[in-house]
Amino acid sequence: MAPGASSIILSSLDVRCVVLPFRMRVSHSLASRDSAETLLVSVATPGGERGYGQALPRSYLTGETVEEAEDSIRNQWWPAIRALE
């Protein structure tokens, strides 16, 4: 860690899949959808501070499904982040 930098301890992770309906169908050369399936991610410190993020996996674009992305966040990214403490 750089001199003067402080570390943040993260104590919890929450990942939720949310389906957001569109007012109208959206189509392009790769897909046609009437909703967006997104992952909302939050992390918290022991003191209760929270940070939020979002992931938009698209099998036709990123090559991963929502389920695979959630698994990756929980079982690869989260352990790697926790190991930095």
N, C-alpha and C positions, 0 to 999 in steps of 0.2 A: 504494500500500500504506500502511496506517496506521502512524504512528510506533511503533517498538518491535516491529512485526510482522516475522517472518522468513519467507522464502520456502522452499518445498520443491521441489527439483528431482526430477522423475520421469523415470526412464530407460527403463522398459519397461511394457508392457501385455500382459495375457494374458486372453483371453475364451474360455471353454469352455462348450459346451452339454452339460447333464447331464439325463438322463431319470430321474426318481425315481418308481418304481412305488408305487402305493397298495395297501394291504391289501384294499380293497374299492372298487368304483366309486363315484364322487361325482357326483351330478347336481343341477342347479338349473335355473332357467328359461332360462338362456343356453347351457348346455352339459352334457355328460356325459363324464367322463374317468376312466381307470383309472391315469393317471400324470401327473406334472407335468414339463413341459419348462421348464427354467430356465437362465439364463445366469449363470455364476459369473465375476466380474471381479476381477482383481488388478492392482495397480500396484506398482512397486518404485522405490526410490531407488538411486542409484549405490552407496550404502553397504550395500544389502541389506535395508533396512526394507521391509516389505510392508503394503499395505492391501487389504482385500477388500470386495466388494459383490456384490449379486445383482440381477438384473432378471427380472421375470416377465411377459413380453409375452403378451398374449392377444388374438388377432385379434377375437374377439367382444366384448371389453371395451375394450381400448386402441386397437384398429384397426391393430395392427402384428403381424407374424409374428416368430418367433424369428430368422429370417434377416435381416429388415429391422432389427430391434433391434440385432443384432450388427453389421451394416453401419453403422448410425448411431453406435454406440459407437466403432468403429474409424476411421471416416472423417469424422465430424463432431465428436463429443465429445472424442476423444483429441487431434486437432490443436488444438482450441480450448483445451484444458487446457495442452498443451505451449506454446502461444503466450503464456500468462500468466507464464512463467518469466522 
